[in-house]
Structure formats: C-alpha cells, structure tokens
Amino acid sequence: MPILEAHALLEGGPDRQVGEAAGRILRRLQKGAALGEAMAATPADFPRAHSALVTAAEKAGAVPAALGRLRDEVDRRIAAWRTLAARSAYPVFLLVLATLLIPLYLFFQGKTGTYLAIQAAVFLPAAGAAALAYRFRGPAARAARSLPLLSAALKQAALGESLSLLGLLVEAGIGVREALGITAEAARDPELAGGLRQAARSLDAGRNLAEALSGLPGLPRVAHGTIASGEQAGAMDRALQSAGAALSESANRRLGRLLIGLTGGIYAVAALTVVIIYVRVMLEYFGRFSAVQ
C-alpha cells in the first residue's frame, strides 16, 4: 500500500490522536518531504530514535521492513505494560475493597459520619495523587526510579528498552557511534543515558562495542556475553535486540513479583485489622457484660 494511502486511512480511523498524527505526517509528505523527515518534524508524535531509524531505512530502500520491526518492538512494549497494568488491577481492587469494608462496622454502629470521613480521607488524597502523577508523568517516573523496591526493576526495563532500540538502529544501517548517541537521547534513565554517552566515547578510544557497553549501569553478565558473542559472529544488531528483550522480560517478571508481594501484604494488613477490630468489639462486649453482672 502506498505511504500516502496508508496515512490517509489512518487519518480517517477510529483513534482520534492517531488520526491527527497521521494527518500531520500526510500533509508533510504531500509537500514533498520524506517519511523520516516528516516524522522528525513532529517530535511530539515520534521519538527522534524512530525517525532516525526510518531515515536510515529510506536510504537503504528498506522502509517496510524497518517499519515492521519498529511496530513489533512498540507492540511488544505495549503488551508488556498492559499485562503489568492488568496484574496491578487486583491489588488496587483489594485496597479499595479493604478501605470500604474494614471500617464498615462503624456504619452499623450508627457512626455514618465517621465512616464517610474515613473514605474521604483515603480516596480524595489518592485521587489527587493519581491526577498529579499523570499530569507530571516525567517527574513521577524519576521519583519511582528512586524507590527502593521499584528502582532495580524500572532501571532494568529502561536498559532493556535502550538495548533493543540500539539494535534496531544498527540494523537499519546507522553507525554504532551515532546510534549510541541517539539511544542516549531516548533513554528514560539519566544514569543510563550517561553510560551510553560514555560508551560512545569508549568507541572513539578504540574499544569494541561489548567492551564499551561493559560500563553500563546494571548490565548483567549474561546480557554482556550475548552482545559480545553477537559482535564476534557479525550479528551485533540481533544480539542487542535479544539482550534487550530478555532484560525487559526479566524486569516485567520482577515487577510482577512485587505486585504479588503487595497483594499478600494487603491480605496480611486486612486480616490483622479485622482481628484487632474483633478483639476490640469483644472486649467492649465483655466489659458491658461484666458491668451488668
């Protein structure tokens, strides 16, 4: 399907944001711009790494293949995050249910105002925090990467994403030195971005890619071995993508285990709270019974 026709179909599709982005690309294509150039002119819609990949593919005459690989990589990331979001729905449901049900005895004791005050004190700040986190997604993500339990998993996910992107750029024909710079700009973790820039400088000093990447923060020995083997075998791009995918999957498993631990913690806190409430009610009952006696 011709590019102009494909973008025209997207522009009329059901997703408004996708349609608007496709419309902007379509108008630039109609003015004679190349696809990579049109993508680079709309950085709010397309990361610089993606437009650079398409530009390199245009020079090599392999745009459909590059777009297909880029689509597969983006789809993989979206599927991973959707799976993680689905897993996190159950702990959130448990938290909401515990907040609603545990203090419910107050309602039956006639303390409706106290019960509603507890709900407002919990849900209103939570809703405000969620809205602020969405509004300031960048600072919120940086703050999440500093949390003890989340830090390692999120940094591993960022590393996997960067290695996969680096592999795609190299596969598209972009020089390794330039690809490292582009990947550093796209990195979500500042420490990782600095490590990628240092790797580029190491290449200038005569080191090979595996040696240059050895200083990346959090790079496991297995992933480093995969990259080194791929470089020696002349399959550097595939090795980078394989190592990146493995790291991303490992990070998602770690986040999944954290969610399982959170679920167990919620169960434990809820059970302890119920026991405390039960003991308190029983002590009040026995106190009243003793007073009657």
C-alpha positions as CSV (number, residue, x, y, z in Angstrom):
1,M,0.0,0.0,0.0
2,P,1.5,3.4,-0.9
3,I,2.5,5.6,2.1
4,L,0.1,8.4,1.2
5,E,-2.8,6.0,1.0
6,A,-1.9,4.3,4.3
7,H,-1.7,7.6,6.1
8,A,-5.0,8.7,4.6
9,L,-6.6,5.5,6.0
10,L,-5.1,6.2,9.4
11,E,-6.3,9.8,9.4
12,G,-9.9,8.6,8.9
13,G,-9.6,5.8,11.5
14,P,-11.4,5.5,14.8
15,D,-8.5,6.7,17.0
16,R,-8.5,10.5,17.0
17,Q,-4.9,11.0,18.2
18,V,-3.5,8.5,15.7
19,G,-5.6,10.2,13.0
20,E,-4.3,13.6,13.9
21,A,-0.7,12.4,13.9
22,A,-1.2,10.7,10.6
23,G,-2.7,13.9,9.2
24,R,0.3,15.9,10.2
25,I,2.6,13.3,8.5
26,L,0.4,13.2,5.4
27,R,0.5,16.9,4.9
28,R,4.3,17.0,5.1
29,L,4.5,14.0,2.6
30,Q,2.2,15.8,0.2
31,K,4.7,18.8,0.3
32,G,7.5,16.5,-0.8
33,A,9.1,15.6,2.5
34,A,10.5,12.1,3.0
35,L,8.8,9.9,5.7
36,G,11.7,10.1,8.1
37,E,12.0,13.8,7.6
38,A,8.2,14.2,8.2
39,M,8.5,12.1,11.4
40,A,11.5,14.2,12.7
41,A,9.5,17.4,12.2
42,T,6.8,16.1,14.7
43,P,8.9,15.1,17.8
44,A,5.8,15.2,19.9
45,D,4.4,12.3,17.9
46,F,7.5,10.3,17.1
47,P,10.7,10.0,19.2
48,R,13.9,11.1,17.4
49,A,15.2,7.5,17.5
50,H,12.2,6.3,15.5
51,S,12.5,9.0,12.9
52,A,16.3,8.3,12.6
53,L,15.6,4.6,12.1
54,V,13.1,5.3,9.3
55,T,15.5,7.8,7.7
56,A,18.3,5.2,7.6
57,A,15.9,2.7,6.2
58,E,14.9,5.1,3.4
59,K,18.5,5.4,2.4
60,A,18.8,1.6,2.3
61,G,15.5,1.2,0.5
62,A,14.1,-1.0,3.3
63,V,11.3,1.2,4.8
64,P,8.6,-1.5,5.0
65,A,10.9,-3.9,6.9
66,A,12.1,-1.2,9.3
67,L,8.6,-0.1,10.0
68,G,7.6,-3.7,10.6
69,R,10.4,-4.2,13.1
70,L,9.6,-0.9,14.8
71,R,5.9,-1.8,15.0
72,D,6.8,-5.2,16.5
73,E,9.1,-3.6,19.1
74,V,6.5,-1.0,20.1
75,D,3.7,-3.6,20.2
76,R,5.9,-5.8,22.5
77,R,6.4,-2.9,24.9
78,I,2.7,-2.0,24.9
79,A,1.7,-5.7,25.5
80,A,4.2,-5.9,28.4
81,W,2.9,-2.8,30.1
82,R,-0.8,-3.8,29.5
83,T,0.0,-7.1,31.2
84,L,1.6,-5.3,34.1
85,A,-1.4,-3.0,34.4
86,A,-3.8,-5.9,34.4
87,R,-1.7,-7.5,37.2
88,S,-1.8,-4.3,39.2
89,A,-5.6,-4.1,38.9
90,Y,-6.1,-6.9,41.5
91,P,-4.0,-5.3,44.3
92,V,-5.7,-1.9,43.6
93,F,-9.1,-3.7,43.8
94,L,-8.1,-5.3,47.1
95,L,-7.0,-1.9,48.6
96,V,-10.3,-0.3,47.6
97,L,-12.3,-3.2,48.9
98,A,-10.4,-3.2,52.2
99,T,-10.9,0.5,52.6
100,L,-14.6,0.2,52.0
101,L,-15.3,-3.0,54.1
102,I,-13.0,-2.9,57.1
103,P,-14.5,0.2,58.7
104,L,-18.0,-0.8,57.7
105,Y,-18.8,-1.8,61.3
106,L,-18.9,2.0,62.1
107,F,-21.8,2.3,59.7
108,F,-23.8,-0.4,61.6
109,Q,-22.9,1.3,64.9
110,G,-24.6,4.5,63.7
111,K,-21.3,6.3,63.1
112,T,-22.0,7.1,59.4
113,G,-20.2,10.4,59.5
114,T,-17.0,8.8,60.8
115,Y,-17.2,6.1,58.1
116,L,-17.7,8.6,55.4
117,A,-14.9,10.7,56.8
118,I,-12.5,7.8,56.6
119,Q,-13.4,7.1,53.0
120,A,-12.9,10.8,52.1
121,A,-9.6,10.8,53.9
122,V,-8.4,7.8,51.9
123,F,-9.9,8.3,48.4
124,L,-9.6,12.0,47.9
125,P,-5.8,12.2,48.5
126,A,-5.4,9.0,46.4
127,A,-7.3,10.5,43.5
128,G,-5.4,13.8,43.8
129,A,-2.0,11.9,43.9
130,A,-3.0,9.9,40.8
131,A,-4.1,13.0,38.9
132,L,-0.8,14.8,39.8
133,A,1.3,11.7,38.8
134,Y,-0.5,11.6,35.4
135,R,-0.1,15.3,34.9
136,F,3.6,15.3,35.9
137,R,4.5,11.9,34.4
138,G,8.2,12.7,33.9
139,P,9.0,13.8,37.5
140,A,6.8,11.0,38.8
141,A,8.7,8.4,36.8
142,R,12.0,9.8,38.0
143,A,10.7,9.6,41.6
144,A,9.6,6.0,41.1
145,R,13.1,5.0,39.9
146,S,14.4,6.2,43.3
147,L,12.1,4.0,45.3
148,P,14.0,1.0,46.9
149,L,11.7,-1.8,45.7
150,L,10.9,-0.3,42.2
151,S,14.3,1.1,41.3
152,A,16.1,-2.0,40.2
153,A,13.2,-3.3,38.1
154,L,12.5,0.1,36.4
155,K,16.2,0.6,35.6
156,Q,16.4,-2.9,34.2
157,A,13.4,-2.2,32.0
158,A,14.9,1.1,30.8
159,L,18.2,-0.7,30.0
160,G,16.3,-3.4,28.0
161,E,14.4,-0.8,26.0
162,S,17.7,1.1,25.2
163,L,19.5,-2.1,24.0
164,S,16.6,-3.1,21.8
165,L,16.4,0.4,20.3
166,L,20.2,0.4,19.8
167,G,19.9,-3.0,17.9
168,L,17.1,-1.6,15.7
169,L,19.2,1.5,14.8
170,V,22.2,-0.6,14.0
171,E,20.1,-3.0,11.9
172,A,18.7,0.0,9.9
173,G,22.3,0.9,8.9
174,I,23.0,3.7,11.4
175,G,26.6,3.7,12.6
176,V,27.2,2.4,16.1
177,R,28.6,5.6,17.3
178,E,25.7,7.6,16.1
179,A,23.2,5.0,17.3
180,L,24.6,5.2,20.8
181,G,24.1,9.0,20.8
182,I,20.5,8.6,19.6
183,T,19.8,5.9,22.1
184,A,21.3,8.1,24.9
185,E,18.9,10.9,24.0
186,A,15.9,8.5,24.1
187,A,16.9,6.8,27.4
188,R,14.4,7.2,30.2
189,D,17.1,6.9,32.9
190,P,19.6,9.8,33.3
191,E,22.3,7.4,34.6
192,L,21.8,5.1,31.7
193,A,21.9,8.0,29.2
194,G,25.3,9.0,30.7
195,G,26.5,5.4,30.4
196,L,25.6,5.3,26.7
197,R,27.4,8.5,26.0
198,Q,30.4,7.2,27.8
199,A,30.2,4.0,25.7
200,A,30.3,6.2,22.5
201,R,33.4,7.9,23.8
202,S,34.9,4.4,24.5
203,L,34.3,3.5,20.9
204,D,36.3,6.6,19.9
205,A,39.1,5.3,22.1
206,G,39.3,2.1,20.1
207,R,37.3,-0.3,22.2
208,N,34.7,-2.6,20.6
209,L,31.0,-2.3,21.4
210,A,30.9,-5.1,24.0
211,E,33.8,-3.5,25.9
212,A,32.3,-0.1,25.6
213,L,28.9,-1.3,26.9
214,S,30.5,-3.1,29.9
215,G,30.3,0.1,31.9
216,L,26.6,0.4,31.5
217,P,24.9,0.5,35.0
218,G,23.0,-2.7,35.7
219,L,24.1,-4.7,32.6
220,P,24.1,-8.4,33.6
221,R,27.0,-10.6,32.7
222,V,24.7,-12.8,30.6
223,A,23.4,-9.9,28.5
224,H,27.0,-8.7,28.1
225,G,28.0,-12.1,26.9
226,T,25.2,-12.2,24.4
227,I,26.3,-8.9,22.9
228,A,30.0,-9.9,22.8
229,S,29.1,-13.2,21.1
230,G,26.9,-11.4,18.6
231,E,29.5,-8.9,17.8
232,Q,32.1,-11.6,17.1
233,A,29.6,-13.5,14.9
234,G,28.7,-10.4,12.9
235,A,25.2,-10.3,14.3
236,M,25.5,-7.3,16.6
237,D,22.1,-5.9,15.9
238,R,20.2,-9.2,16.6
239,A,22.3,-9.7,19.8
240,L,21.4,-6.3,21.1
241,Q,17.7,-6.8,20.4
242,S,17.8,-10.3,22.0
243,A,19.6,-9.0,25.1
244,G,17.2,-6.0,25.3
245,A,14.1,-8.2,25.1
246,A,15.5,-10.6,27.7
247,L,16.1,-7.7,30.1
248,S,12.7,-6.2,29.5
249,E,11.0,-9.6,30.2
250,S,13.1,-10.0,33.4
251,A,12.1,-6.6,34.6
252,N,8.4,-7.3,34.0
253,R,8.7,-10.5,36.0
254,R,10.3,-8.6,38.8
255,L,7.5,-6.1,38.8
256,G,5.0,-8.9,38.7
257,R,6.6,-10.5,41.8
258,L,6.4,-7.1,43.6
259,L,2.7,-7.0,42.8
260,I,2.3,-10.5,44.2
261,G,4.1,-9.4,47.4
262,L,1.9,-6.3,47.6
263,T,-1.2,-8.4,47.3
264,G,0.0,-10.7,50.1
265,G,0.8,-7.6,52.2
266,I,-2.7,-6.2,51.7
267,Y,-4.2,-9.5,52.8
268,A,-2.0,-9.6,55.9
269,V,-2.8,-6.0,56.9
270,A,-6.5,-6.6,56.3
271,A,-6.5,-9.8,58.3
272,L,-4.6,-8.0,61.2
273,T,-7.0,-5.1,61.1
274,V,-10.1,-7.4,61.3
275,V,-8.6,-9.3,64.2
276,I,-7.9,-6.0,66.1
277,I,-11.4,-4.8,65.4
278,Y,-12.9,-8.2,66.5
279,V,-10.8,-8.2,69.7
280,R,-11.8,-4.6,70.5
281,V,-15.5,-5.3,70.0
282,M,-15.3,-8.5,72.1
283,L,-13.5,-6.7,74.9
284,E,-16.2,-3.9,74.8
285,Y,-18.9,-6.6,74.9
286,F,-17.3,-8.5,77.9
287,G,-16.8,-5.1,79.6
288,R,-20.5,-4.3,79.3
289,F,-21.5,-7.9,80.4
290,S,-19.3,-7.6,83.5
291,A,-20.8,-4.2,84.4
292,V,-24.3,-5.8,84.2
293,Q,-23.2,-8.6,86.5
